[in-house]
Structure formats: structure tokens, C-alpha cells
């Protein structure tokens, strides 16, 4: 299977710290590279992480607070400077069009690449490719914010034992996969479902600044990997609600109730010094799957297929 991994470029909430850059996350999904929330300094973090502008095929901005978008100007100009040979699609809240325009044209540069603007104005499917469907859901934050979700089409897994029993191999298997049926050496017709089993497509969810809301759970449902903000710890839940954020415990509860396989916590307030406490509170909320407390320049592979 082609590489599918999360490359963490930055994990700080609101302001960078000595050890955490502003937000930035690259999802490698085969030939696709989706850059989420490029905060200030993202271009340099890409260099440190071994991520090239040519890797980017899509940019997804959840909202237009600075720690989630101020790196957009540099990234767009780097895409053009490096003459990326393919168009790059940009998703962002339509209500922030003026901010996107300012960041895209923040200074003089030569445009050499097509940036396809695809603003988001409502819940639903944004685009469908052969490899995934990308969806958006409205979140609950002081400014309009959307989370994103990738869903791979379901497929089928071939069962070698049953193929052998049917006497099928080589080109016959390829024909079976393309056409749904093929003739066995003894003349009988073998259907695809006779020699395979369903293989659920992988799902990835990205949830940033938000209170608990319907959109959070819709994005997280059955996700193989959920990348979610956990700005505050439980003792500061009132601050989280006031400012439109989640606690680590709330993020853990969302993951537990939604059937998430791998939970990635990020977007940490500078007020906390012990990252392990975020994991402890997420566990205490009932999440028992794979759990990662994100750190800058970390690479996190998506779980193996179900």
C-alpha cells in the first residue's frame, strides 16, 4: 500500500513556544499531500521535516485565526517559486475570503502555479477523487470554522485460499477484479464475492478549534485516525468553553464514543508543561485505542487497514 502518514509540522496553540511551532499538518495519502492549517513558520518546518512544495496537492484551512493560517502566504509563494507542476486546491471558510485573498497576495511574486480556490460554505462533500472523498463539517468557534474528513471508497480483499480452490491466478484474477466475474478452468463462473471479502476504506478526520458540537462527532465517526485539538486540561474546562476549544478529556471522550482507532492530540496551550497529562486525561475519559500526543516533526502512520 502507498504511504499514508501524518507529518506534524507544528502543535502550538495561539503562539509558538521554544519547542512548538504554530500549527501545521501534512497528510500523505499516496500521491496526495494535504496541508492542514499552515500557521506561521510552516515553510521552514516543511524543510526540517523533508516535505517539499511539490508534495502538496491540497491546502485545507479550518478557520482564519493567525495560528492556523499566517503561514499560507509563504507556502503559496513557495509553491510558485518551485514551479509545482500540478494545480493545488485550497479549501477554507467562504466567510473568510478576504483573509485568504490577503494572504495569497501578501507580497509581490510571480504566479506560475494554478491555485484552485474551493471555499467551504456548508456541511457536505467538497470533492471526490479516485482515492478519497473529502468532506467538511461546521464546528463551534468564535469565528466560522470547518473540520475536514477523508473517506476512502470501500473495496474488497482477495482471499488466496478461495482463489486457489477456484483455480484462478494471474490475469484471470485481474479480470475478476475489473469485471466482477471470471470463468474458472472447469468452466464455471466465479463471482468476485465468492473469492473476496469486504475491505472498509480508511478514514481520516481533522478537527481543530471548536467546542463539543455535532460536527465534531460527525467528523470523528469510525475514523482510523482523528487529529484533534486538546488545547486545555480538565481544570480549565470553563476557559475551553468560553474560547471555543476542547479539553484533552473531551477529545478522548469523542474518540471513545466515535470508534476512533488512533487518536492524535495537538494544539496545546503554552500554560502546560507536561504533555503526558493530556494523554492521561484522554485515557481517563475512556479512550483505549492508539494514542499519540503530537510533537513537532513527528511522523505518525495511519493504522493498518481494518
N, C-alpha and C positions, 0 to 999 in steps of 0.2 A: 504494500500500500504506500502511496506517496506520503511525504512528510506532512504531518498535522501537529502543530505545536503552537503554544503561546510564547512569544518573546516579550518579556516585561521590560519596558523602557523607562518607566517612572512610576512611583507609587505614593507620592506625597499629596496630601490634601491642602488646598489653598496656597501654601507657599512651599518652595523647595527647602530641604534641610541639607546638612553636610553629607548625609548618607542617602537621601531620597530626592530624586529629580521630580519635577512636575509630571503629571500623568503622561502615559504613552504606552500603547499595547499593540503589538503586531501579531495577527493570527496568520500563520502559514497554513494554507489549506490546499495542498497540491500545488498547482500552478498559480494559485491566487494568493495575494498578500493583502490583507485588510488591516489598515492602520486605524486604531480607535483612539479618539481624544488626544490629539497631539498637543500637549502642553509646551510651555517654554522650554527650550533646550532639547527638544525631540531630535532635531537633526544631528546633534552631537552624540546623543545616546544611541542613535541608529548606527553611527560609525563605531562606537565602542562595542555594540552588540553584533557587528558584522552584518547589518541589514543595509542593503543598497536601495537607492531610489528606484532602480529597475525592478525590485521585488514588489513594489506597490501597484496594486490594480484597483484598489478602492479605499476611500477615506470615509470614516463614519464618526461624526461629531454628535455627542449626546445633547450638549447644550453650550451656550456661549458665555459661561464663566471662564475667566482667564486661564485657570489651571487645566482647562480641558481643550483650549483652542489657540492659545497665543503662539504655539509653535507652528501653526498652519502656514503662516507667511513663509517661513524658512523652508518648510517641506515642499510647498508648491514651487518655490523658486529653484530648489534643488532638483526637483523633477524636470523642470525646464532646462536647467544648466546641464544636466546629464543626458538630455535628449532621450528620455524614456520612449521607446518605440511603440508603445500601445497607449490608448486612451486610459485615463484614470477617472473613475466615477466618484463623486463626492455626495454623501448624504449628510443632512444637517436639518435642524428645525427650520421650517419655512419662515416662521416668525422672526428668525434672526438673519434674514437675508442681507440686511445692511451690514451686519458684522462680518458675514462671510465675504461680502464684496470688498470691505475694507482690508481684511486680512489677505485676501487673494491678491489684491493690488496695493499692498502696503508700501512698496517702493518700486522704482523703475527696474525692469528686467525684460529680456526678450522672451516672448512666449513661443515655445517650439512644440508644446505638447497639448493635446486636447484634454481639458478638464471638463468632464460631463457633469453638470450640476443637476442633482436629483433631490431637491428639498423634500422634507417629510412634513406633511400637514395633518395626518390622521393615522390611526392604527391600520395595519394591514401589510400586505405583501409589497415590497419595494421593487424586487427584481427576481427573475428566475433564470438560472443558468443550467447547464447540463450537470453541474456538480452540486448545486445547492439552491435553495430559495432563501432570500433574506427578507426578514420581516421587521417591523417596528411596533413598539407599544408605548403609549404615553405614560410617563412617570409623574411623581408628585414632588415638585421642587419649586422654589420661589420664581424661577424663570422656566419657560416651557422646555421640557426635556423629554427625550425619547430613548428607550433602550432598544437593543438590536438582538436578533436571533437568527442563526443559520440552521437550516434543516436540510439534510442530505436526503435524496429520494431513497425510499426503501428498495432493497434488491433481494437477490436470492443467493444462497451459499450452496455450491455444488457439493454433493456427497460422494466421495471417491468409491466407497463400497458399493453404492447403488449403481453408479456408472459402470463399474466392473461387472456387476451382475447383469446389466443390460447389454454388455458387450460394446459400449460406446467409449471412444477415445479420440484424441487428435481433432481433426477438422469436424468430425461429427458432433463433438461437444460444443464447438463454436457455433455450428448451425443450430443446435438445440437452444443455445442461449439467445441467438438472434431471432429465431422463428417460433420458439415455444414448443416445438416438437421435432422429432427426427426418427428416421427408420433404423431399427436395430438390425444386426446381421441376420437374425432369424425372420425378419420381415415384419415384425410387429412394430407398432408406433409407440414411441416412448415420449411422454409429455415432460415438460420441464419440471412440473411439480412432483413427478414421480421420482426424480433423482436429485432433488434440491430441497432446501428449507428456507423459510423467510429470513432475511437479514436486515434488521432495522437500520435505517440510515443514522449517521451520527448527528448530534445536535449540540450547538454551542450558543450560550447566552451571555450577553454583556449588559450589566446593569450598573449604572453609575448614579450620581447624586439623586436621591429620592427618599421619601418616607415609604413606609409599607403601604402598598396600594394594589389594586387588581392587576395592573400592568406588570408588577414585579413577579407575581406568581405565574402569570401567563407566559412570560419570557422564560422562567426557570423550569417550567414543566418538563420532566423527563430529560433534562439536559445532561449530556455526557460530561460537559464542563460548564460551570457557571462562574464567571468572573464578576464579582460584585463588591461594591463599596462597603466598607465597615469602618466608617470614619471615627465612631465613638465606641467606648466601652459602656457597660450597663449602668455604671454610676452616673453617667452623663446623658441618660436617655432623654431627659427633658430638653437638653440642648440639641440633641439629634432631631427631635420632633420640631422644635422651633425653627431650625435652619434647613430642614428638608433633607435629613440624612438617616442612615441606618446605624444601628449598633452591631457589633460582632455577633451577639446573641440573636438578634433579629435576622441577620443574614444566615446564621446556622439553622434557624427555625424554617426559613423559606426553603433552604436546601433540603432539609429533612422531610418537609411536607410535600415537596415537589418531585421527589425521586431523583435528585441530582446525584451523579456518580463521583464527580471531582469538583470540590468547592475551592475556589481561589479567592482569598480575601485580599483587599487592597484599599488604596485611598485613605491613608492613616493620618489622623491629626497629629501635629507636632507635639501635642501635650503629653503623649505617652512615650515611654522609653523601653518598654518590654514587649516586643512583638509577640512573644509566646502567649501573652494573656488574651490576645484576640482568638487564637486557636482554642484556648481553654474555655472561653465563653461560648464559642460556636459549638464545641463538643457538649457543653453543659445544656445547650438548647436542644440537643437530641440528634445532631448530625453525626453519623458514624461511617461515612464514606471516606474516600481520599480527600485530604485537606492540605492546602498549601497557603502559608502566609507569604504573600508575594514580596520579593526584594528586587531592587533594580538589577537588570541584566540577567535575571533568571530565565531559564527556558523550561517550560512545563509541557510535556507531551500530552495530547489528548488520550484518554483511556482507550484501550483496545476495544474493538467492536464488541457489542453485546453478543 
